[in-house]
């Protein structure tokens, strides 16, 4: 198998849906070892994705940019949690000092 971005030779279309639009295309590189013969069997990105979903339906494909955006959101939220925990620890330290100073005054 090989990833292409244009149909290279005839038939010049997806084996399954017959689309001729360019994009990510899988060339299955069907070769007959008994003969000097190579047949072009292409699958477009949509048909390849559909076949994958048949094999593994519970998995959901997520666009890489969406995944990167979500990763950025998770990092930002984790940083905010760390900041809030540090702020809470500082407040606790101030309370302990205040209580200790009141105990010393009594």
N, C-alpha and C positions, 0 to 999 in steps of 0.2 A: 504494500500500500504506500501511497505517496500523497502528500498534500500539495494541491495546485491552486492557482488563483484564476486560471482560464482553461477552457477546454482546449486541448492540444491537437487532437486528431479526430477523425470521424468516429463516432457519430456526432460529437460536439454538443451533447446534451446529457442530462441526468438519465440514468437507466430507468429510474422509477417514475419520475413525474414529467420527464421530457423537457424540463426548463433549459433554456440556453443562457440564462443570466450568469454573468461572471460573479465571482466571490470565492469563498472557500469551497474547494471541490476535492473529494477523495477519488483518486485513481486507484482502482482495485488491482491494476496491473496483472490481468489474467493472461497467463502464458501457457501454451501447450508444449510440454517437453518432448512429445513424440513428433511434433511438426515444428517447423520454423514459422511460428504463428504467434502474434500478440494481438489480443483484442482489447480495445479500450472500453472499460466498464467504469463509468463515472457515477458518483453519487453527490448530489448538491448538499449544501450545509443543512437545509431544512429536512431533507430525507434522512440524512445521517443522524440528526437530532431525534427525529421521529423513531428511527430504528433503535437508538439508544434508550429512549423512553419505553419502548416495548420490552427491552431486556431488563431494565432497572426502573420500574415505574415509581417507587417511593422516593427516589432521589429527584430533587428539583434543581434544575440548572439555573445558576445565578450569574448575571453579567459581571464581569471583572470589575468594572467601574462601580457598580452598586456595592459589590463586596468590599472594595477599597473604601468607599464612603462609610459603610457600616463599621469597618475597622477603625476609621478615624473617629467616629462617634463613640465607640467603645473606649478608645484611648482617652478621649476628652472626658467621658464620664468617670473613668478610673482616676484620672488626675483630679477631678472635682471631689471625688470621695476621699482621696488622700488629703486634699486641702482641708476638707471639713473635719476629718479625723484629727489633723494637726491642730485645727482651731479648737476642737472640743478638748483635746489634751491640754492646751494652753489655758482654757477656761477652768478645767479641773485643777490645774496647778494654782491658779489665782484663788480659787475657792479654798483650797487647802491652806494656802498662806493666810487668807482672811480669817479662817476659823482658828488657825494656830495663833494669830495675833490677838484675836478676841480672848482666847484661852489664857494667853500670857497676861492680858490686862486684868483679868478677873482675879 
